[in-house]
Amino acid sequence: MKREAPALFVYASLFISKEAGPLKTLNIIGLIILIIGGLNWLLVGLFEYDVVSEIFDGSDTVGAKIVYIIVGLSALYALSFFTKISAED
């Protein structure tokens, strides 16, 4: 009986694939940004503490908005991996 890999490892393996060069680097950077953004939201949910707004002195500042936009763009980029998941099945 073949064991399936846990979903987290499957998802992470999409980012760190055998692709060469800049695309692999972009995948790794995207994964790191999503993890950092997810940890920030965990802190917001559990402790009402937003690290980004603390660093940039409020969530309405230009710096904080840039960080939120970069995290959102990383999430949009990660949506492209659903095609790879369905292609592997």
N, C-alpha and C positions, 0 to 999 in steps of 0.2 A: 504494500500500500504506500503510495507516494504522499509525503507530507507537504502541505502548502506552507509557504513562508508567511509570517505575520504581515499584515497590511502595511505596517510602518516600514518594514524592510523592503517591501515591494516598491512603495512610494519613494523611499530614499534611493533605491537602486536605479530609478528612472532618472534621478538627478545626476548620479555618479555612474553614468553608463560608459560603454566602451568608445563613445564618440571622441574624436580627437579635437584638440585645439580650442578655439574660442567658445564653441558651443558647450563643451564640457565645463569650461570655466564659468560661463553664464549660468549653467545649471547649478553649480555649486554655490555661486553667489546668491542665486535665487532661493535656494534651500536655506542658506544662512539667514537671509533677510526674513524669510517666512518664520523661521524658528524664533528669531529675536522678536518679531512682531507678535507672534503667538504668546511668548512669555510675557510681553508687555500687557496683552489683553488678559492673561491669567492674573497678573498683579492687579489690574483694574477690577476684575470680577471678584477677587477674593478680598482685597484690602483697600479698594478704591484709591490706588496709588498708580498714577500714570508716569512712568519713567520719562517718556518723551516730553511731556509737558513740564516736568521738573527740570530737565536739561535745558529746554528752550524757554523757560520762564513763562509758561502758559501754552495752551493748545491752540490759541488763535494766532500765534506768531508765525512768521514766514518759515522759519526753520522747522518747526513742528509740522506744519502743513506739508513741507517737502518730504519729511520722513514718512508721514502717513501716505502720501502719494506714491513714494517708492515701494512701500510695503504693499499697497494695493496693486501696483503694476506687477510686482513679483507674484501676487496671487493670480492675476490674470494670465501671466506667463505660465504658471503652474497648471492652469486649466488645459493647456495644450498637451499635457501628459496623459489625459484621459484617452486620447487616440492611441498612445503607445500601450496603455493598459489593455484596451480592447484588441489591439493587434497581436499582443502576446498570448491572448486566450485562445 
